[in-house]
């Protein structure tokens, strides 16, 4: 304790002297003392160092603060107070080392920093080893192009559904960002399909090259056909959803209540597989229905499955997660569903298959999907 008090006294004298060289020398000595013995210090002792570093860093030039930031960035038990102060420094050369590397910054620190500091600060945060959804939400919403590219390439970053949705929208006209998003293994299925719909031919070709077995003819009809089928085979989310839903179907535990819950919870893969099984149609048709501009095919599938409007509405709302739906359009969908007869639904669905077959033959000679059973 005496040594610590002596250190603080010496610090006060160095600060009072007003000499930059003395302060820099003091900083170097204290930093060496802390880093060399950091594993042995108690929390109380680290608290003393925190007080010393905080006082000293407020009185030294940016170059010296940057050096301190580099020295403390990789120390697991670095004094949290000064690390936070360095992270919020306006000078990015000071802030960057701890923003990128320090484990002493918690989620709240990172969110606050991303909400208030410069784009360079955001770019540094985007390089961290791991990032929570709360942090990436701010990076995706507030960050510029460089930030978006950096965080998408970060395999330790986790994204919310809303963040993925915004990233896909931002990727329009930005092939590099689109590729980065498309190559993420955690990209939800519905957002992957949206990405394909707007991606350039070169992006689709690159995504196909990353997934052996996928062949692209260069036209959208094939993208939403062949590539969907192939990517389902390697999608962990789809494989898990298919196994779970098929098991529920086999055990007699798949019905309207389960599909309603899937849709309410925005579980796209489970909803798609369940509709496919209950209606006896291919998954590709259900996915096309989710991506059509209108809601008719989804309403038809819900009617064929014997669902109520409550469940049909949940499915439509899942479809409109990205773009929303007006009260008027929802009311119109309800009336259409109420007036829809099962036999009419079956005839329209068969016509829809025929249209897919004709379009596929005309555009690319793609193999038509198998007609609905029954």
N, C-alpha and C positions, 0 to 999 in steps of 0.2 A: 504493500500500500504506500509506503514511504517513497519507493521508487516511482510509483505512478504519480503521486503528488508532486514529486520533484520534476517529473516530465511535464506536467501541466504548468508548473511554475516557469520552467525553462521556455515553454511555448509562449506563455504570456509575455515574457521578456523579449522573445524573438519578434512577436507581433508588435510590441510597443516600440521596438527599435526602428521599425519601418524599413528594414533592409530586405529587398527581394532575395538577395543571395542567401541571407540568413534564413529566411522563411523556406526557400527551396531546399537548403541544406537540412533544415529541421524536418521537412516533409520526407526527404529521402531517408533520413535516419529512422524516423518513426515507422515509415512504410516497411523498411527492412526488418525492424524489430517485430512488427506485427506479422508479416508474411512468414518470417523464419520460425516463429513460435506459435502460429495461429492454431495448430491442432491441440496445443496444451492449455490455451486460455479458457477460463470460465466465462459464463455469460456476463458476469459483473465486470470482469476485466475487458471483455470486448466492448462493453458499454463505455468504459473509460476511453478506449481507443476511438470509439465513435464520436465522443465529445471532442477529443483532440483533433481528429480528422475534420470534423465539421467546422470547428473554429478556424483551423488552418486553411481549409479549402476556400473559405469565404474571403481570405486575404491574399491568395496567391493568383498568379496569372493563369490564363487558359491553358498555356502549354504545360504548366506544372500540374494542373487539374487533369489534363488528358493523360499525363504519365501516371498519375494516381489511379485513374479509371482503369488503365491497362493492367496495373499491378493487382488491383482488387477484383477484377472481373471474374477471374477463375478461382477465387478463394471461396470455398463452400460456406464458411462462417464469417465472411467479411461483415463489418459493421453495417447494419441495414440502413441506418439513418443517412450516413454519408453516401452509400450506394444509391439510395433514392435521390438524394440531392444531385449527384452526378448525372443520373439518368434524366433529370428534368432540366439540366443545364441547357441554355439556348444554343451553345456551341456544340455542334454535332460531333466534333472530334473528341470532346469530353464525354458526351453522352453515349456514343456508339458502343464502346467496349462493354459497358455494363448492360446496355440494352440488348446486345446480342448474346452475351454469355452469362451474366450473373444470375445465380439461382436465388439470390436474396430479394429479387423483385417478385412480388406476388401478383396474382391476377388483377387485383384492384389497382395496383401501381401501374401495370401495363395498360389497362383500360383507360385510366385517367391520363396517362401519357399520350396514348394514341388519340384521345379525344381533344387534346389541347396543343400538342406540339407540332413541329414541322413535318413535311413529307419525308425528309431525311430521317427523322426520328422513327416514323412509321416503317420506313424501309429497313431500318435496323431491327426493329421489333419483329418484322416479318422473317428475319433470318434465324430466330431463336430455335433451339433444338425441338421444343414442343410448344404448341400454342393451343389454348382452349377455344371453344366456340365463342365465348364472350369477347375474347380479344380479337379473333378473326372477324367477328361481326363488325367491329369498328374499323378494322383495316380495310375490309371490302367496301364498306359504305363511304369512308372518308378518304381512303388512299387513292393516289394517282395511278397511272398506268404501270409505272415501275413497281409500286407496292403490290398491285394486283398480280403482276407476273411473278414477283418474288414469293409471295405467300402461297400461290397456287403450286409452285414447284417445291414447296416445303412439305416433305412427307410426314413431318411430325405435327403438322397443323390439322386441326379438326374444325369442320365447318357445319353450321346449322343449315337446315333446309332453306331458310330465307337467304343465307349467304350464297349457297350454291345457285339459287334462283337468280340473284343479282349478278353473280359472276357470268352465268350463261348469257344474260342480257348484255352485259358489258363486252362479251367476246364477239359480238356482231361486228364484222369488218376487221377483227384483230386475230389473224390466224395463229400467232404465237400463243396468245392467251387461250384460244379455243383448243389448241393441241394440249396445252398444259392441263386444262380442265378435263378434257376427254381421256387423258392418260391416268387420271386419278382412280385408284381402285375403289375408293369410297364414294364416288359420285353416284347418287341415287338414280335409279333407272329412268324415272320420268324426266329428270334433267338431262340425262344422256341423250334421250330421244329428242328433246327440245334443241339440244346442241347440234345434233345431226341435221335437224330440219333447216337450221340457218347457216350451217357451216359451208365453207367453200369446197369445191371438188378436191382441191389439194389437201385440205384438212381431212376430209373423209378418206382419201387414199392413204394418208399417213396413219390415221387411226386403224385402218384395215391392216396396214403393214405391221402394226404393233400387236395385232391379234391374228395369229396363224389360222388359216382356214377361211378367213373372210375375203370375199372377192367383190370388188365394186366395178360396176359398168360405167360409173360416172354420171348417173342420173338419179334423181331423188326417189323415184319409185323403187329402185333397187336398194337404195340406202335404207328405206323404211321397211324393206322386205328382208333380203338376204342378210344384211349386217345385223339386223335386229335378232334374227334367228341365231346367228353365230355368237353374238355377244351374250345372249341369254345363257348359252352353254358354258361360258366362262365367268359369268357374273355370280359372285359369291352370294349376293343378296337374293338373286333369282333362284339359285340352287337351293338355298335354305328355305325360301318361301315355298317353292314347289314341293319340296320334301314334306314340309309341315302341313300344307294345304291338302296335298294328296293323302297324307296319313289321316287327316281329319275326315276327308271324304270317305275313305275306306272304312272308318270306324263309325260312320253315320253321324258325325259331329260337324258337318259343314252345311250351313243353310243361311237363310236371310239374316239372322241375328249376327252370325259371324262376319258376313260380308259387310253389314252395316257398321260393325265395330272396326273392321279393317279400313273402311272408307273414312270414318270419323277420325281415326288416328293417322290418316294420310299414309297408310301402308300400301303404296302403289303396287308393289310386286304381288303381295298377298291378294289384293283386290282383283288384279288382272288374272291371276291363276285361278282364283275361285270362280269368277265369271266364266272363264273358259271351260272349267269342269262342269259347272252347273248348267250351262247352256249348250254344251257339246260342240263348241267351236274352237278354232285354233287361237292360240294366244296372240298371234300376229294380228288377227282381226280385232281383238279387244284393244290392243295397243293402238291400232289405227283409229279406232273409235275414240280413244282418249285424246288423239291428236287432231281429229277432224274439227273444223270450225264450229259445226253445229253439234247438237246434243242428241240427235235422233237415234243414232245407232246404239248409244249407251242406254237410252230409254227403251229401245227395242229389246236389248239384252236383259234389262231389268224386268221387263214384262214377260219375256220367255222364261225367266227364272222364277216367275210367280211372286215377285217382290211387291211390297207396298210402296206408295209414293214416298214415305219417310226414308226408306232405303235407297230408292231411286234418286231422291234429292241429295242424299249424302254422297252418292257416286258422282253426280253432276258437280257438286261442290268440290270434290277431289279433283275432277278434271279442270276446274276453274281456279285452282289454288294460285297459279301464277298470275292470271290476268283478272280474276274477279268476275262476278256476274251481277247484273243489275236486278233489282226486285222485279222489274217488268219482264225481263227475260226468264227469270226463275218462275214467275207466275205462268208465263206462256208454256214453259216446259211442263209444268204441273197439269195444265189443261190438255196438252198433247198426250201426256201419259195416261190421263183419265180416259181419253177417247180411244186409246189404242187397244185393239183386240189382239189376242194371241195369234190368230191365224193371219191377220194383216201383218203382224210383226214378223212372222215366219216368211211371208212372201217378200217383204221389203229386205229382209236379211239375205235371202237368196239372190235378190237383185243386186245387192251391195257386193256379194261375192262375184257376180258376173261382171260388174263394173271394174273390180280389182283385176280380174282375169284379163279383161279387154285392155285396160290401161297397161298392164304388165307386158302383154304381147306386143302392143303398139310401141311402147317406149324402149323396151330392152329385151323382149322375149323371155321375160322372167316366168318361172313356173308358177301357175296359179295355185292359190291355196285350196285345200280340199273343201268341198261344199259342206255346209252345216248338216249334221245328222238329223234325222226325224223328218 
